[in-house]
Amino acid sequence: DTGVSQDPRHKITKRGQNVTFRCDPISEHNRLYWYRQTLGQGPEFLTYFQNEAQLEKSRLLSDRFSAERPKGSFSTLEIQRTEQGDSAMYLCASSLGRQEKLFFGSGTQLSVL
Amino acid sequence: AQKVTQAQTEISVVEKEDVTLDCVYETRDTTYYLFWYKQPPSGELVFLIRRNSFDEQNEISGRYSWNFQKSTSSFNFTITASQVVDSAVYFCALSLYNQGGKLIFGQGTELSVKP
């Protein structure tokens, strides 16, 4: 079963450090989404790609955040100069097309000390 | 602006009880989709159902049923004869037709089913 996989599962870093997360979507899915979830809240949309094109970015995505999806396959989310407020679960999801159901990965739990 | 509200933060029931999770949404768009996802302790969100705004028929899948009422902007989820394995956080979500499939989630309802 090749679902959405995310790496790493957990990341602990010190404030000011850069971190990068990876997401491998389901292979035939052309849409890929990043969400952020804090404790006790629902996931919040960050950005999404159709193939390699980044089509929308949320206002939550400050200049310290950057996402890429080279060649329309895997995606990376980088956070530069991490802050304690960046501590959250970062979820990746993929879908076959617009309005199709999203398949989520297990997420990367980021803790910024 | 679009919004999804799940007023019940936590619900606790005893096994075999029926339980209903409430979801109220706000949008001015006429074409949209509504979803329910389950998030067990492992963290991975699991898709349960998707409904479009033109289909108000209720749906039943095993012990799960959904009641969609546009008149009250609600999309409630009922679990019949709950089981311990149903314990999880359940999220209701809204997606607008012209917004590329991104989901707007509610705050979630944590369901605890005790034996």
Interface residues (C-beta under 8 A of the other chain):
Chain A: R31 Y33 Y35 G40 Q41 G42 P43 E44 F45 Y48 Q50 L55 E56 M89 L91 A93 S95 G97 R98 Q99 E100 K101 L102 F103 F104 G105 S106 G107 Q109
Chain B: V4 T9 Y33 F35 Y37 S42 G43 E44 L45 V46 F47 R50 F91 A93 S95 Y97 Q99 G100 G101 K102 L103 I104 F105 G106 Q107 G108
